[in-house]
Amino acid sequence: MTALIRRTFARFIIVLAGAALLAGCEKAPAFKNLDITGNTQFGSNFSLPDTTGKARTLGDFKDKAVVLFFGYTHCPDVCPTTLAELSQALQQLGPDAKRVQVLMVTVDPARDTPDLLGQYVSAFNPSYIGLRPADDAQLVKVAKDFRVYYAKAQGKTPGDYTMDHTAASYVFDPQGKLRLFARDGQGVETWVHDLKLLLD
């Protein structure tokens, strides 16, 4: 992680922590991830094409908890780990897994074609849906709305690059309210715990 990303992430966590302290004045569920209920600094909805070209919004997943994850298919570590952990969490949720929708927004639409993105997410779990911004403007907008950082880190050749990006997910409750900021790498049990609270 570069120094710029560390500084950006540190400022981001300070903003979130302040919001969490304000929210803490009310009795709230004991989430293990950061509770950002009521925080208006983040997007409350989105409209992005899925891998079939159909525009998707939060309203398409009514009565489901929605995990909105930003990543890309060539990611060497964070993205596959998070998607695998979420898949294991869904298995542990049993029948309640049908009430959870995982969405992955690619921050690398240039390489992540609809076919590639669709195959990638379904390899982790058939219920996952990939979202692919139609152009740079749409990616910039959704990233700005959710305060997601992303940048290309050039490799040795033009096509050889990685994408630095915010390593976290946003979680909406079944009523469509943004509730959690979930940092990646917290493990399966944390996902299971918080998703159960949201679904109860």
Secondary structure, 3 states (H helix, E strand, C coil): CCHHHHHHHHHHHHHHHHHHHHHCCCCCCCCCCEECCCCCCCCCCCEEEECCCCEEEHHHHCCCEEEEEEECCCCCCHHHHHHHHHHHHHHHHHHHHHHEEEEEEECCCCCCCHHHHHHHHHHHCCCCEEECCCCHHHHHHHHHHCCCCEEEEECCCCCCEEEEECCEEEEECCCCCEEEEEECCCCHHHHHHHHHHHHC
